[in-house]
Amino acid sequence: MRPALLILMLLYLLPAGAQPRQLLVPGGIAVIELGSDDPAEYRFRGKPVLVTKIAGVPSALVGLPLSLKPGEHYIEARASDKIHKKFFEVGGKKYTTQHITITDDRKVNPYASDMERILAEKARKQKARNHYSKGAVDVDFLSPVSGVRSGSFGRRRVFNGQPRRPHSGMDIAAATGTPIVNPSAGTVIELGDFFFSGNLVYIDHGQGLISMFAHLSEIDVKLGERVVKGQVVGKVGATGRVTGPHLHWSLGLNGTWIDPALFIE
């Protein structure tokens, strides 16, 4: 089957995209309308924020870290020796706790010999998450795969009785080998077989908007490849630290992970 025809078929089968939805809590996003006389680049906590059109209106999209304290926050820009600020209010949110049993205890308590690999992979992940490139961004996302969404973003996780960091993405249960499509055009900036995440792919959609797909059974793209919207980038699998086949999808914005559900219906 021709690749273009396969993409069209997958686009027909996948849920439709949606404009990003504001959710002013840690792990959510702020959507701030901009006027025609606003500066071209705003920053939040020192990092540039994505600027695009939402429903035809120029807007800044701001990723709100899970560690962000409730209260008043702002984005700012410097232009003509003036500081421009736009304020918004962030509320609180309490995420649930999830207890998970991992049969491979090494994925919970790595051997000392694993640590050099884990630390090197951590540095690569941080670099990819903080990647920034200029250019127009299509924020009308596709869902990367059809399946049961766990809505697990932000949950406090306990592996084999040991507390770990909050879950940084959305889990979508699907059969091994199910195609994963690129939700929006971008460039592959990182990939490989990682200790905890298994086979993973990072895609830069532009202006600090980053997708990370983990636990893949196959990777179907190459480092540096320009990928179009709807293109198959890999297959669902159960590699790395998992309890079964599923797609882990993390979505980054201005260097922080946010809830991917805010970008899809």
CORCORHU-V876830 format. One record per residue. RES is the residue in one small letter. SS is DSSP state (h for helix, s for strand, l for the rest). OMEGA is omega in whole degrees, 0 to 359 (999 if undefined). Layout:
# CORCORHU-V876830
RES	SS	OMEGA
RES	SS	OMEGA
This chain:
# CORCORHU-V876830
m	l	180
r	l	181
p	h	182
a	h	179
l	h	178
l	h	179
i	h	180
l	h	179
m	h	180
l	h	178
l	h	179
y	h	185
l	h	185
l	l	175
p	l	181
a	l	178
g	s	180
a	l	175
q	l	180
p	l	182
r	l	179
q	l	173
l	l	188
l	l	175
v	s	175
p	l	185
g	l	180
g	l	178
i	s	171
a	s	176
v	s	188
i	s	180
e	s	180
l	l	177
g	l	182
s	l	181
d	l	179
d	l	175
p	l	185
a	l	185
e	l	173
y	l	178
r	s	174
f	s	182
r	l	174
g	l	182
k	s	180
p	s	179
v	l	182
l	s	176
v	s	181
t	s	176
k	s	175
i	s	185
a	l	177
g	l	183
v	s	176
p	s	185
s	s	173
a	s	176
l	s	186
v	s	175
g	s	184
l	l	184
p	l	176
l	l	181
s	l	184
l	l	179
k	l	176
p	l	180
g	s	182
e	s	177
h	s	182
y	s	167
i	s	181
e	s	178
a	s	177
r	s	179
a	s	179
s	l	178
d	l	177
k	s	176
i	s	179
h	s	179
k	s	174
k	s	188
f	s	173
f	s	184
e	s	179
v	s	177
g	s	179
g	l	175
k	l	178
k	l	179
y	l	181
t	l	177
t	s	182
q	s	177
h	s	186
i	s	175
t	l	179
i	l	182
t	l	178
d	l	185
d	h	179
r	h	179
k	h	176
v	l	179
n	l	183
p	l	175
y	l	177
a	h	181
s	h	180
d	h	192
m	h	179
e	h	177
r	h	182
i	h	181
l	h	178
a	h	179
e	h	177
k	h	179
a	h	178
r	h	179
k	h	180
q	h	179
k	h	181
a	h	181
r	h	182
n	l	180
h	l	179
y	l	175
s	l	181
k	l	177
g	l	179
a	l	182
v	l	175
d	l	183
v	l	175
d	l	190
f	l	165
l	l	168
s	l	186
p	l	180
v	l	174
s	l	180
g	l	180
v	s	179
r	s	182
s	l	184
g	l	190
s	l	182
f	l	176
g	l	181
r	l	173
r	s	186
r	s	177
v	s	180
f	s	179
n	l	177
g	l	183
q	s	180
p	s	177
r	s	182
r	s	177
p	s	180
h	l	189
s	l	181
g	l	178
m	s	174
d	s	178
i	s	182
a	s	178
a	l	183
a	l	175
t	l	180
g	l	177
t	l	181
p	s	176
i	s	182
v	s	178
n	l	185
p	l	180
s	l	183
a	l	180
g	s	182
t	s	178
v	s	184
i	s	177
e	s	175
l	s	177
g	s	178
d	s	184
f	s	187
f	l	183
f	l	188
s	l	184
g	s	178
n	s	182
l	s	179
v	s	172
y	s	178
i	s	176
d	s	178
h	s	179
g	s	176
q	l	175
g	l	177
l	s	190
i	s	171
s	s	172
m	s	179
f	s	186
a	s	177
h	s	183
l	s	172
s	l	178
e	s	172
i	s	186
d	l	178
v	l	180
k	l	178
l	l	180
g	l	182
e	l	173
r	s	185
v	s	182
v	l	177
k	l	180
g	l	180
q	l	177
v	s	181
v	s	180
g	s	180
k	s	177
v	l	179
g	s	181
a	l	180
t	l	180
g	l	182
r	l	184
v	l	172
t	l	180
g	l	183
p	l	176
h	s	172
l	s	168
h	s	180
w	s	172
s	s	178
l	s	182
g	s	178
l	s	187
n	l	171
g	l	179
t	s	177
w	s	178
i	s	181
d	l	180
p	h	182
a	h	180
l	h	181
f	h	180
i	s	179
e	l	999
